[in-house]
Each structure stands twice: as structure tokens, then as C-alpha cells.
Amino acid sequence: MKSTKDNLQIAVYNSECTLNNKINKKILEHQQKYQWEVKKILWFIKEVDMIHMLTENFFDLIFLAVCRTHMEGFLVAEQVRLIHRGTEIIFISDDKEMVYKSLDYKPFAFILKAQ
């Protein structure tokens, strides 16, 4: 069952763990700005763990880190689109070329990391 804006469930896949504080800060900023109530935020560093969790849970919003050497974020996005078409995906990368690849998965947004 889909959550409401007062009961959001969010997942973050970031194998590098370098942006987790920034992502968490952005979520908190949006939570205050849009008066969201976040029920759950789950953090993943392995794509297999996240894909397994997708089969058991619905997430309203998923942040997926991608880069040329680690394409696992796209594998997760493919599964998200197969299992939960209504989930919004936000890709995160430091590679501008990944923007074009991400369009195949109809992302809600793309965050380009500062280099």
C-alpha cells in the first residue's frame, strides 16, 4: 500500500557511504519545508539487500548512487520499476554522462555531486 505524504518511506542506496550525511540533511530540509512526516529511512550499501527489501516493502522515494565503475544503482532502478512503478527515484552521481543513462528509468530527479 502506498504511503501518504504524512507517512513517507525512503530508501537510500549508496555503496560509497560518502554522501549519507548530505542526503540525510536534504531529507530533513524537505521534511521541514513540505511538512513531511517520514515513517522510515533505510540505508543500503549492497544492491542485493536493497532489492530483497523492495520485494517486502514499498518506498515512496529512493535515492540511488551511480557511477561508471559501479552500475549497481541502475540494477536497483530496474527492479524498482518492475516491482513498484509508483516509487520516485532520485539518482546521485558525479558523472554528467550518467544523467542520460538514468533517463531510461524515468527518474524524479538527478543530483550531480560536486567534484
Helices and strands as residue ranges (DSSP letters): E 8-13, H 20-34, E 38-44, H 47-56, E 61-65, H 72-83, E 88-93, H 97-102, G 103-105, E 109-112
